[in-house]
Amino acid sequence: MLGAPVSTGFVASLAGEAAGSLDPFLVEVAERLVASPVVHVDETPDQVRTEQVWFHVCATERYTFLYASATRAKTAPDEAGVLGRFTGTMVHDRLAMYFKYQDAAHATCGAHLLRDLEAAGVRWNQTWAAEMATLLTETNTACHAARAAGKGRLAGRVLADFLATYDALTEAAFSANPEPVGRKRNYLERKSYNVAVALRDRRTEVTRFASDLSVPFTNNQAESSLRMAKLHQKISGCFQGDDSAQHFAAIRSYIGTARKHGVGALEVLAGLFRGEVWIPPALT
Protein backbone atom coordinates (compact mmCIF):
# COMPACT_ATOMS: atom_id res chain seq x y z
CA MET A 1 0.00 0.00 0.00
CA LEU A 2 2.78 2.42 0.89
CA GLY A 3 5.42 1.17 -1.54
CA ALA A 4 7.77 0.10 1.25
CA PRO A 5 9.58 -3.22 0.68
CA VAL A 6 8.98 -5.72 3.49
CA SER A 7 10.31 -9.20 4.12
CA THR A 8 8.24 -12.37 4.29
CA GLY A 9 9.31 -12.77 7.91
CA PHE A 10 7.95 -9.34 8.76
CA VAL A 11 4.57 -10.16 7.24
CA ALA A 12 4.52 -13.50 9.08
CA SER A 13 5.26 -11.73 12.36
CA LEU A 14 2.31 -9.40 11.78
CA ALA A 15 0.03 -12.38 11.20
CA GLY A 16 1.14 -13.89 14.48
CA GLU A 17 0.68 -10.59 16.30
CA ALA A 18 -2.80 -10.10 14.85
CA ALA A 19 -3.96 -13.64 15.64
CA GLY A 20 -2.58 -13.37 19.17
CA SER A 21 -4.85 -10.40 19.84
CA LEU A 22 -8.05 -12.06 18.64
CA ASP A 23 -8.97 -14.24 21.63
CA PRO A 24 -11.76 -11.89 22.84
CA PHE A 25 -13.27 -11.83 19.35
CA LEU A 26 -13.08 -15.60 18.91
CA VAL A 27 -14.65 -16.26 22.32
CA GLU A 28 -17.52 -13.89 21.55
CA VAL A 29 -18.19 -15.33 18.09
CA ALA A 30 -18.12 -18.86 19.47
CA GLU A 31 -20.79 -17.90 22.02
CA ARG A 32 -22.94 -16.26 19.33
CA LEU A 33 -22.74 -19.41 17.21
CA VAL A 34 -23.63 -21.68 20.13
CA ALA A 35 -26.74 -19.55 20.67
CA SER A 36 -27.72 -19.52 16.97
CA PRO A 37 -30.77 -21.52 15.85
CA VAL A 38 -29.02 -22.75 12.66
CA VAL A 39 -25.33 -23.12 11.82
CA HIS A 40 -23.48 -24.37 8.75
CA VAL A 41 -20.44 -26.62 9.16
CA ASP A 42 -17.83 -27.98 6.77
CA GLU A 43 -14.12 -28.73 6.47
CA THR A 44 -11.41 -28.55 3.82
CA PRO A 45 -7.77 -29.73 3.68
CA ASP A 46 -4.58 -27.69 3.32
CA GLN A 47 -0.93 -28.28 4.19
CA VAL A 48 1.69 -27.03 6.63
CA ARG A 49 4.85 -27.79 4.71
CA THR A 50 4.38 -31.51 3.89
CA GLU A 51 1.86 -32.26 6.65
CA GLN A 52 -1.88 -32.11 6.07
CA VAL A 53 -3.99 -29.66 8.04
CA TRP A 54 -7.77 -29.26 8.09
CA PHE A 55 -9.78 -26.07 8.30
CA HIS A 56 -13.09 -26.60 10.09
CA VAL A 57 -15.76 -23.92 9.79
CA CYS A 58 -18.92 -23.09 11.71
CA ALA A 59 -20.79 -20.19 10.15
CA THR A 60 -24.03 -18.27 9.81
CA GLU A 61 -24.92 -15.31 7.62
CA ARG A 62 -23.52 -13.09 10.42
CA TYR A 63 -20.52 -15.01 11.78
CA THR A 64 -17.54 -17.02 10.55
CA PHE A 65 -15.49 -19.22 12.89
CA LEU A 66 -12.54 -21.12 11.41
CA TYR A 67 -10.39 -23.60 13.30
CA ALA A 68 -7.22 -25.27 12.03
CA SER A 69 -6.36 -28.80 13.12
CA ALA A 70 -4.12 -31.67 12.10
CA THR A 71 -7.18 -33.95 12.00
CA ARG A 72 -10.49 -34.08 10.19
CA ALA A 73 -11.98 -36.11 13.04
CA LYS A 74 -14.52 -34.99 15.65
CA THR A 75 -11.75 -34.09 18.09
CA ALA A 76 -11.08 -30.95 16.01
CA PRO A 77 -14.52 -29.30 16.31
CA ASP A 78 -14.62 -30.53 19.90
CA GLU A 79 -11.43 -28.57 20.60
CA ALA A 80 -12.83 -25.53 18.78
CA GLY A 81 -15.54 -25.45 21.45
CA VAL A 82 -18.70 -24.69 19.47
CA LEU A 83 -20.42 -27.81 18.16
CA GLY A 84 -20.19 -29.73 21.43
CA ARG A 85 -22.43 -27.09 23.05
CA PHE A 86 -24.72 -26.45 20.10
CA THR A 87 -28.38 -27.50 20.35
CA GLY A 88 -29.92 -25.92 17.25
CA THR A 89 -29.92 -27.26 13.68
CA MET A 90 -26.59 -28.10 12.05
CA VAL A 91 -26.46 -28.05 8.23
CA HIS A 92 -23.76 -30.19 6.61
CA ASP A 93 -22.83 -32.61 3.83
CA ARG A 94 -23.75 -35.92 5.57
CA LEU A 95 -20.24 -36.52 6.89
CA ALA A 96 -20.72 -39.14 9.63
CA MET A 97 -18.72 -37.11 12.15
CA TYR A 98 -21.38 -34.41 12.39
CA PHE A 99 -24.17 -36.84 13.27
CA LYS A 100 -22.23 -37.72 16.42
CA TYR A 101 -23.36 -34.37 17.84
CA GLN A 102 -26.59 -35.77 19.22
CA ASP A 103 -27.74 -32.68 21.11
CA ALA A 104 -28.22 -30.89 17.79
CA ALA A 105 -30.78 -31.44 15.05
CA HIS A 106 -29.34 -32.01 11.58
CA ALA A 107 -30.11 -31.00 8.02
CA THR A 108 -28.23 -32.32 5.02
CA CYS A 109 -27.10 -30.16 2.12
CA GLY A 110 -29.45 -30.36 -0.85
CA ALA A 111 -26.77 -29.26 -3.31
CA HIS A 112 -24.62 -32.26 -2.36
CA LEU A 113 -27.62 -34.54 -2.67
CA LEU A 114 -28.50 -33.20 -6.12
CA ARG A 115 -24.96 -34.01 -7.29
CA ASP A 116 -25.29 -37.51 -5.84
CA LEU A 117 -28.62 -37.97 -7.61
CA GLU A 118 -27.09 -36.83 -10.90
CA ALA A 119 -24.31 -39.41 -10.50
CA ALA A 120 -26.85 -42.12 -9.62
CA GLY A 121 -28.93 -41.31 -12.68
CA VAL A 122 -26.19 -42.13 -15.21
CA ARG A 123 -27.05 -45.85 -14.97
CA TRP A 124 -29.95 -47.29 -16.91
CA ASN A 125 -33.30 -47.73 -15.16
CA GLN A 126 -32.59 -45.00 -12.59
CA THR A 127 -35.30 -42.54 -13.60
CA TRP A 128 -36.22 -42.17 -9.92
CA ALA A 129 -33.02 -40.12 -9.42
CA ALA A 130 -34.04 -37.38 -11.85
CA GLU A 131 -37.56 -37.39 -10.43
CA MET A 132 -36.23 -37.03 -6.88
CA ALA A 133 -33.98 -34.15 -7.97
CA THR A 134 -36.97 -32.42 -9.56
CA LEU A 135 -39.06 -32.96 -6.44
CA LEU A 136 -36.39 -31.48 -4.15
CA THR A 137 -35.77 -28.51 -6.45
CA GLU A 138 -39.45 -27.69 -6.87
CA THR A 139 -40.07 -28.00 -3.13
CA ASN A 140 -37.16 -25.67 -2.43
CA THR A 141 -38.73 -23.15 -4.80
CA ALA A 142 -42.00 -23.48 -2.88
CA CYS A 143 -40.10 -22.86 0.37
CA HIS A 144 -38.58 -19.66 -1.05
CA ALA A 145 -42.04 -18.50 -2.13
CA ALA A 146 -43.48 -19.20 1.33
CA ARG A 147 -40.71 -17.19 3.01
CA ALA A 148 -41.21 -14.31 0.58
CA ALA A 149 -44.90 -14.31 1.49
CA GLY A 150 -44.02 -14.06 5.17
CA LYS A 151 -45.13 -17.58 6.01
CA GLY A 152 -43.44 -19.63 8.70
CA ARG A 153 -44.16 -22.99 7.11
CA LEU A 154 -45.35 -24.68 3.95
CA ALA A 155 -49.04 -25.36 3.62
CA GLY A 156 -49.89 -28.68 5.27
CA ARG A 157 -51.13 -30.22 2.03
CA VAL A 158 -47.99 -29.16 0.14
CA LEU A 159 -45.71 -30.66 2.79
CA ALA A 160 -47.74 -33.88 2.98
CA ASP A 161 -47.65 -34.30 -0.81
CA PHE A 162 -43.90 -33.68 -0.83
CA LEU A 163 -43.23 -36.29 1.84
CA ALA A 164 -45.53 -38.85 0.21
CA THR A 165 -43.83 -38.43 -3.16
CA TYR A 166 -40.43 -38.54 -1.46
CA ASP A 167 -41.28 -41.86 0.17
CA ALA A 168 -42.59 -43.31 -3.10
CA LEU A 169 -39.44 -42.32 -4.98
CA THR A 170 -37.27 -43.76 -2.21
CA GLU A 171 -39.09 -47.08 -2.59
CA ALA A 172 -38.55 -46.87 -6.35
CA ALA A 173 -34.84 -46.31 -5.72
CA PHE A 174 -34.53 -49.60 -3.85
CA SER A 175 -36.62 -51.43 -6.44
CA ALA A 176 -34.23 -50.19 -9.15
CA ASN A 177 -31.18 -51.28 -7.12
CA PRO A 178 -31.72 -54.88 -5.97
CA GLU A 179 -28.93 -56.94 -4.45
CA PRO A 180 -26.90 -58.53 -7.28
CA VAL A 181 -26.91 -62.33 -7.42
CA GLY A 182 -23.57 -64.00 -6.88
CA ARG A 183 -21.43 -60.84 -6.81
CA LYS A 184 -20.90 -57.50 -5.11
CA ARG A 185 -22.17 -54.23 -6.48
CA ASN A 186 -19.82 -52.47 -8.88
CA TYR A 187 -18.80 -48.82 -8.53
CA LEU A 188 -21.79 -47.32 -10.37
CA GLU A 189 -24.23 -49.67 -8.65
CA ARG A 190 -22.89 -48.60 -5.26
CA LYS A 191 -23.38 -44.93 -6.25
CA SER A 192 -27.08 -45.51 -6.88
CA TYR A 193 -27.63 -47.79 -3.89
CA ASN A 194 -25.80 -45.55 -1.41
CA VAL A 195 -27.85 -42.49 -2.29
CA ALA A 196 -31.02 -44.59 -1.90
CA VAL A 197 -29.83 -45.61 1.58
CA ALA A 198 -29.13 -41.97 2.46
CA LEU A 199 -32.62 -40.93 1.34
CA ARG A 200 -34.17 -43.66 3.48
CA ASP A 201 -31.98 -43.47 6.58
CA ARG A 202 -31.69 -39.67 6.64
CA ARG A 203 -35.24 -38.81 5.61
CA THR A 204 -35.75 -36.38 8.50
CA GLU A 205 -32.48 -34.57 7.80
CA VAL A 206 -32.92 -34.46 4.01
CA THR A 207 -36.47 -33.07 4.24
CA ARG A 208 -35.91 -30.69 7.15
CA PHE A 209 -35.64 -27.70 4.79
CA ALA A 210 -39.30 -28.26 3.93
CA SER A 211 -40.60 -28.91 7.44
CA ASP A 212 -38.66 -25.97 8.96
CA LEU A 213 -38.35 -22.86 6.79
CA SER A 214 -35.58 -21.45 8.99
CA VAL A 215 -33.33 -24.16 7.53
CA PRO A 216 -31.96 -23.50 4.03
CA PHE A 217 -31.76 -26.14 1.31
CA THR A 218 -27.97 -25.94 0.87
CA ASN A 219 -24.81 -25.62 2.92
CA ASN A 220 -23.54 -22.76 0.75
CA GLN A 221 -22.96 -20.53 3.78
CA ALA A 222 -20.25 -22.87 5.09
CA GLU A 223 -18.69 -23.32 1.66
CA SER A 224 -18.50 -19.58 1.04
CA SER A 225 -16.99 -19.07 4.50
CA LEU A 226 -14.26 -21.57 3.56
CA ARG A 227 -13.53 -19.93 0.21
CA MET A 228 -10.41 -18.07 1.32
CA ALA A 229 -8.94 -21.27 2.77
CA LYS A 230 -9.55 -23.02 -0.54
CA LEU A 231 -7.98 -20.11 -2.41
CA HIS A 232 -4.94 -20.25 -0.16
CA GLN A 233 -4.46 -23.91 -0.99
CA LYS A 234 -4.85 -23.22 -4.71
CA ILE A 235 -2.52 -20.22 -4.83
CA SER A 236 0.05 -20.81 -2.09
CA GLY A 237 0.07 -24.59 -1.93
CA CYS A 238 0.97 -24.78 1.75
CA PHE A 239 1.84 -22.90 4.92
CA GLN A 240 5.45 -22.73 6.11
CA GLY A 241 5.25 -21.80 9.79
CA ASP A 242 4.20 -24.19 12.55
CA ASP A 243 1.38 -21.92 13.73
CA SER A 244 0.60 -20.21 10.43
CA ALA A 245 -2.57 -22.22 9.73
CA GLN A 246 -3.95 -21.30 13.17
CA HIS A 247 -3.06 -17.65 12.54
CA PHE A 248 -4.80 -17.78 9.16
CA ALA A 249 -7.93 -19.31 10.72
CA ALA A 250 -8.18 -16.62 13.41
CA ILE A 251 -7.59 -13.72 11.01
CA ARG A 252 -9.99 -15.03 8.37
CA SER A 253 -12.64 -15.53 11.07
CA TYR A 254 -12.18 -11.88 12.02
CA ILE A 255 -12.22 -10.49 8.48
CA GLY A 256 -15.02 -12.80 7.32
CA THR A 257 -17.29 -11.85 10.22
CA ALA A 258 -16.57 -8.15 9.78
CA ARG A 259 -17.48 -8.29 6.10
CA LYS A 260 -20.74 -10.02 6.95
CA HIS A 261 -21.51 -6.95 9.06
CA GLY A 262 -20.57 -4.54 6.28
CA VAL A 263 -17.23 -3.56 7.85
CA GLY A 264 -14.08 -3.54 5.71
CA ALA A 265 -11.01 -5.67 6.37
CA LEU A 266 -8.63 -2.72 6.47
CA GLU A 267 -10.75 -0.94 9.08
CA VAL A 268 -10.87 -3.86 11.52
CA LEU A 269 -7.22 -4.81 10.98
CA ALA A 270 -6.05 -1.24 11.57
CA GLY A 271 -8.08 -1.14 14.77
CA LEU A 272 -6.62 -4.46 15.85
CA PHE A 273 -3.05 -3.12 15.65
CA ARG A 274 -4.14 -0.08 17.66
CA GLY A 275 -5.34 -2.44 20.38
CA GLU A 276 -9.01 -2.02 19.47
CA VAL A 277 -10.40 -5.49 18.77
CA TRP A 278 -13.60 -5.23 16.71
CA ILE A 279 -16.49 -7.17 18.23
CA PRO A 280 -19.66 -7.67 16.17
CA PRO A 281 -22.57 -5.67 17.56
CA ALA A 282 -25.15 -7.60 19.53
CA LEU A 283 -28.34 -8.43 17.65
CA THR A 284 -31.47 -6.79 18.99
C-alpha positions as CSV (number, residue, x, y, z in Angstrom):
1,M,0.0,0.0,0.0
2,L,2.8,2.4,0.9
3,G,5.4,1.2,-1.5
4,A,7.8,0.1,1.2
5,P,9.6,-3.2,0.7
6,V,9.0,-5.7,3.5
7,S,10.3,-9.2,4.1
8,T,8.2,-12.4,4.3
9,G,9.3,-12.8,7.9
10,F,8.0,-9.3,8.8
11,V,4.6,-10.2,7.2
12,A,4.5,-13.5,9.1
13,S,5.3,-11.7,12.4
14,L,2.3,-9.4,11.8
15,A,0.0,-12.4,11.2
16,G,1.1,-13.9,14.5
17,E,0.7,-10.6,16.3
18,A,-2.8,-10.1,14.8
19,A,-4.0,-13.6,15.6
20,G,-2.6,-13.4,19.2
21,S,-4.9,-10.4,19.8
22,L,-8.1,-12.1,18.6
23,D,-9.0,-14.2,21.6
24,P,-11.8,-11.9,22.8
25,F,-13.3,-11.8,19.4
26,L,-13.1,-15.6,18.9
27,V,-14.6,-16.3,22.3
28,E,-17.5,-13.9,21.5
29,V,-18.2,-15.3,18.1
30,A,-18.1,-18.9,19.5
31,E,-20.8,-17.9,22.0
32,R,-22.9,-16.3,19.3
33,L,-22.7,-19.4,17.2
34,V,-23.6,-21.7,20.1
35,A,-26.7,-19.5,20.7
36,S,-27.7,-19.5,17.0
37,P,-30.8,-21.5,15.8
38,V,-29.0,-22.7,12.7
39,V,-25.3,-23.1,11.8
40,H,-23.5,-24.4,8.8
41,V,-20.4,-26.6,9.2
42,D,-17.8,-28.0,6.8
43,E,-14.1,-28.7,6.5
44,T,-11.4,-28.6,3.8
45,P,-7.8,-29.7,3.7
46,D,-4.6,-27.7,3.3
47,Q,-0.9,-28.3,4.2
48,V,1.7,-27.0,6.6
49,R,4.9,-27.8,4.7
50,T,4.4,-31.5,3.9
51,E,1.9,-32.3,6.7
52,Q,-1.9,-32.1,6.1
53,V,-4.0,-29.7,8.0
54,W,-7.8,-29.3,8.1
55,F,-9.8,-26.1,8.3
56,H,-13.1,-26.6,10.1
57,V,-15.8,-23.9,9.8
58,C,-18.9,-23.1,11.7
59,A,-20.8,-20.2,10.2
60,T,-24.0,-18.3,9.8
61,E,-24.9,-15.3,7.6
62,R,-23.5,-13.1,10.4
63,Y,-20.5,-15.0,11.8
64,T,-17.5,-17.0,10.6
65,F,-15.5,-19.2,12.9
66,L,-12.5,-21.1,11.4
67,Y,-10.4,-23.6,13.3
68,A,-7.2,-25.3,12.0
69,S,-6.4,-28.8,13.1
70,A,-4.1,-31.7,12.1
71,T,-7.2,-33.9,12.0
72,R,-10.5,-34.1,10.2
73,A,-12.0,-36.1,13.0
74,K,-14.5,-35.0,15.6
75,T,-11.7,-34.1,18.1
76,A,-11.1,-31.0,16.0
77,P,-14.5,-29.3,16.3
78,D,-14.6,-30.5,19.9
79,E,-11.4,-28.6,20.6
80,A,-12.8,-25.5,18.8
81,G,-15.5,-25.4,21.5
82,V,-18.7,-24.7,19.5
83,L,-20.4,-27.8,18.2
84,G,-20.2,-29.7,21.4
85,R,-22.4,-27.1,23.1
86,F,-24.7,-26.4,20.1
87,T,-28.4,-27.5,20.4
88,G,-29.9,-25.9,17.2
89,T,-29.9,-27.3,13.7
90,M,-26.6,-28.1,12.1
91,V,-26.5,-28.0,8.2
92,H,-23.8,-30.2,6.6
93,D,-22.8,-32.6,3.8
94,R,-23.7,-35.9,5.6
95,L,-20.2,-36.5,6.9
96,A,-20.7,-39.1,9.6
97,M,-18.7,-37.1,12.2
98,Y,-21.4,-34.4,12.4
99,F,-24.2,-36.8,13.3
100,K,-22.2,-37.7,16.4
101,Y,-23.4,-34.4,17.8
102,Q,-26.6,-35.8,19.2
103,D,-27.7,-32.7,21.1
104,A,-28.2,-30.9,17.8
105,A,-30.8,-31.4,15.0
106,H,-29.3,-32.0,11.6
107,A,-30.1,-31.0,8.0
108,T,-28.2,-32.3,5.0
109,C,-27.1,-30.2,2.1
110,G,-29.5,-30.4,-0.9
111,A,-26.8,-29.3,-3.3
112,H,-24.6,-32.3,-2.4
113,L,-27.6,-34.5,-2.7
114,L,-28.5,-33.2,-6.1
115,R,-25.0,-34.0,-7.3
116,D,-25.3,-37.5,-5.8
117,L,-28.6,-38.0,-7.6
118,E,-27.1,-36.8,-10.9
119,A,-24.3,-39.4,-10.5
120,A,-26.8,-42.1,-9.6
121,G,-28.9,-41.3,-12.7
122,V,-26.2,-42.1,-15.2
123,R,-27.0,-45.8,-15.0
124,W,-29.9,-47.3,-16.9
125,N,-33.3,-47.7,-15.2
126,Q,-32.6,-45.0,-12.6
127,T,-35.3,-42.5,-13.6
128,W,-36.2,-42.2,-9.9
129,A,-33.0,-40.1,-9.4
130,A,-34.0,-37.4,-11.8
131,E,-37.6,-37.4,-10.4
132,M,-36.2,-37.0,-6.9
133,A,-34.0,-34.2,-8.0
134,T,-37.0,-32.4,-9.6
135,L,-39.1,-33.0,-6.4
136,L,-36.4,-31.5,-4.2
137,T,-35.8,-28.5,-6.5
138,E,-39.5,-27.7,-6.9
139,T,-40.1,-28.0,-3.1
140,N,-37.2,-25.7,-2.4
141,T,-38.7,-23.1,-4.8
142,A,-42.0,-23.5,-2.9
143,C,-40.1,-22.9,0.4
144,H,-38.6,-19.7,-1.0
145,A,-42.0,-18.5,-2.1
146,A,-43.5,-19.2,1.3
147,R,-40.7,-17.2,3.0
148,A,-41.2,-14.3,0.6
149,A,-44.9,-14.3,1.5
150,G,-44.0,-14.1,5.2
151,K,-45.1,-17.6,6.0
152,G,-43.4,-19.6,8.7
153,R,-44.2,-23.0,7.1
154,L,-45.3,-24.7,4.0
155,A,-49.0,-25.4,3.6
156,G,-49.9,-28.7,5.3
157,R,-51.1,-30.2,2.0
158,V,-48.0,-29.2,0.1
159,L,-45.7,-30.7,2.8
160,A,-47.7,-33.9,3.0
161,D,-47.7,-34.3,-0.8
162,F,-43.9,-33.7,-0.8
163,L,-43.2,-36.3,1.8
164,A,-45.5,-38.8,0.2
165,T,-43.8,-38.4,-3.2
166,Y,-40.4,-38.5,-1.5
167,D,-41.3,-41.9,0.2
168,A,-42.6,-43.3,-3.1
169,L,-39.4,-42.3,-5.0
170,T,-37.3,-43.8,-2.2
171,E,-39.1,-47.1,-2.6
172,A,-38.6,-46.9,-6.4
173,A,-34.8,-46.3,-5.7
174,F,-34.5,-49.6,-3.9
175,S,-36.6,-51.4,-6.4
176,A,-34.2,-50.2,-9.1
177,N,-31.2,-51.3,-7.1
178,P,-31.7,-54.9,-6.0
179,E,-28.9,-56.9,-4.4
180,P,-26.9,-58.5,-7.3
181,V,-26.9,-62.3,-7.4
182,G,-23.6,-64.0,-6.9
183,R,-21.4,-60.8,-6.8
184,K,-20.9,-57.5,-5.1
185,R,-22.2,-54.2,-6.5
186,N,-19.8,-52.5,-8.9
187,Y,-18.8,-48.8,-8.5
188,L,-21.8,-47.3,-10.4
189,E,-24.2,-49.7,-8.7
190,R,-22.9,-48.6,-5.3
191,K,-23.4,-44.9,-6.2
192,S,-27.1,-45.5,-6.9
193,Y,-27.6,-47.8,-3.9
194,N,-25.8,-45.6,-1.4
195,V,-27.9,-42.5,-2.3
196,A,-31.0,-44.6,-1.9
197,V,-29.8,-45.6,1.6
198,A,-29.1,-42.0,2.5
199,L,-32.6,-40.9,1.3
200,R,-34.2,-43.7,3.5
201,D,-32.0,-43.5,6.6
202,R,-31.7,-39.7,6.6
203,R,-35.2,-38.8,5.6
204,T,-35.7,-36.4,8.5
205,E,-32.5,-34.6,7.8
206,V,-32.9,-34.5,4.0
207,T,-36.5,-33.1,4.2
208,R,-35.9,-30.7,7.2
209,F,-35.6,-27.7,4.8
210,A,-39.3,-28.3,3.9
211,S,-40.6,-28.9,7.4
212,D,-38.7,-26.0,9.0
213,L,-38.4,-22.9,6.8
214,S,-35.6,-21.4,9.0
215,V,-33.3,-24.2,7.5
216,P,-32.0,-23.5,4.0
217,F,-31.8,-26.1,1.3
218,T,-28.0,-25.9,0.9
219,N,-24.8,-25.6,2.9
220,N,-23.5,-22.8,0.7
221,Q,-23.0,-20.5,3.8
222,A,-20.3,-22.9,5.1
223,E,-18.7,-23.3,1.7
224,S,-18.5,-19.6,1.0
225,S,-17.0,-19.1,4.5
226,L,-14.3,-21.6,3.6
227,R,-13.5,-19.9,0.2
228,M,-10.4,-18.1,1.3
229,A,-8.9,-21.3,2.8
230,K,-9.5,-23.0,-0.5
231,L,-8.0,-20.1,-2.4
232,H,-4.9,-20.3,-0.2
233,Q,-4.5,-23.9,-1.0
234,K,-4.9,-23.2,-4.7
235,I,-2.5,-20.2,-4.8
236,S,0.0,-20.8,-2.1
237,G,0.1,-24.6,-1.9
238,C,1.0,-24.8,1.8
239,F,1.8,-22.9,4.9
240,Q,5.5,-22.7,6.1
241,G,5.3,-21.8,9.8
242,D,4.2,-24.2,12.5
243,D,1.4,-21.9,13.7
244,S,0.6,-20.2,10.4
245,A,-2.6,-22.2,9.7
246,Q,-3.9,-21.3,13.2
247,H,-3.1,-17.7,12.5
248,F,-4.8,-17.8,9.2
249,A,-7.9,-19.3,10.7
250,A,-8.2,-16.6,13.4
251,I,-7.6,-13.7,11.0
252,R,-10.0,-15.0,8.4
253,S,-12.6,-15.5,11.1
254,Y,-12.2,-11.9,12.0
255,I,-12.2,-10.5,8.5
256,G,-15.0,-12.8,7.3
257,T,-17.3,-11.9,10.2
258,A,-16.6,-8.2,9.8
259,R,-17.5,-8.3,6.1
260,K,-20.7,-10.0,7.0
261,H,-21.5,-7.0,9.1
262,G,-20.6,-4.5,6.3
263,V,-17.2,-3.6,7.8
264,G,-14.1,-3.5,5.7
265,A,-11.0,-5.7,6.4
266,L,-8.6,-2.7,6.5
267,E,-10.7,-0.9,9.1
268,V,-10.9,-3.9,11.5
269,L,-7.2,-4.8,11.0
270,A,-6.1,-1.2,11.6
271,G,-8.1,-1.1,14.8
272,L,-6.6,-4.5,15.8
273,F,-3.0,-3.1,15.6
274,R,-4.1,-0.1,17.7
275,G,-5.3,-2.4,20.4
276,E,-9.0,-2.0,19.5
277,V,-10.4,-5.5,18.8
278,W,-13.6,-5.2,16.7
279,I,-16.5,-7.2,18.2
280,P,-19.7,-7.7,16.2
281,P,-22.6,-5.7,17.6
282,A,-25.1,-7.6,19.5
283,L,-28.3,-8.4,17.7
284,T,-31.5,-6.8,19.0
